[in-house]
Amino acid sequence: MEKVKVTLTRSPIARSAKFRRVLDSLGLSRIGKSKVYNVNPSLLGMLNKVQHIVKVERDV
């Protein structure tokens, strides 16, 4: 199964509450924090929503 590493690179300050809930569900609370996930459709949807403030590395 393919895995991705997601790292928060920019601050969620001044973003909508819905946007911050997506980051909370990803477990990204601080800049520089990273998590590794198995790829699935719901994860890809969340990453699409926050793509401009996270860095995604494939095949970790």
C-alpha positions as CSV (number, residue, x, y, z in Angstrom):
1,M,0.0,0.0,0.0
2,E,1.3,3.4,-0.9
3,K,2.1,5.8,1.9
4,V,2.6,9.6,2.0
5,K,4.3,11.8,4.5
6,V,2.4,15.1,5.2
7,T,4.2,18.1,6.8
8,L,2.5,21.4,7.8
9,T,4.6,24.2,6.3
10,R,2.5,27.3,6.8
11,S,0.3,28.6,9.6
12,P,-3.5,27.9,9.7
13,I,-4.1,31.3,11.3
14,A,-6.7,33.4,9.4
15,R,-8.2,30.3,7.8
16,S,-11.8,29.2,8.2
17,A,-12.9,26.9,10.9
18,K,-13.6,24.2,8.3
19,F,-10.1,24.4,7.0
20,R,-8.7,24.1,10.6
21,R,-10.9,21.1,11.2
22,V,-9.3,19.3,8.2
23,L,-5.8,20.0,9.7
24,D,-6.9,18.8,13.1
25,S,-8.2,15.6,11.6
26,L,-4.9,15.1,9.8
27,G,-3.1,15.5,13.2
28,L,-1.2,18.6,12.1
29,S,-1.2,21.2,14.9
30,R,2.2,22.9,14.6
31,I,4.3,24.1,11.7
32,G,6.9,21.4,10.9
33,K,4.9,18.5,12.4
34,S,4.7,15.5,10.1
35,K,2.5,12.3,9.9
36,V,2.7,9.3,7.6
37,Y,-0.6,8.0,6.2
38,N,-1.8,5.2,3.9
39,V,-3.3,6.6,0.7
40,N,-7.1,6.4,0.4
41,P,-9.7,8.6,-1.3
42,S,-10.7,10.5,1.9
43,L,-7.1,11.4,2.6
44,L,-6.6,12.6,-0.9
45,G,-9.7,14.9,-0.6
46,M,-8.3,16.4,2.6
47,L,-4.9,16.9,1.1
48,N,-6.5,18.6,-1.9
49,K,-8.3,21.0,0.5
50,V,-5.1,22.1,2.3
51,Q,-2.5,21.6,-0.5
52,H,-1.2,25.1,-0.4
53,I,0.0,24.9,3.3
54,V,1.3,21.3,3.5
55,K,4.1,19.4,1.8
56,V,3.4,15.9,0.6
57,E,6.1,13.3,0.0
58,R,5.1,10.0,-1.6
59,D,6.6,6.5,-1.1
60,V,8.0,7.1,2.4
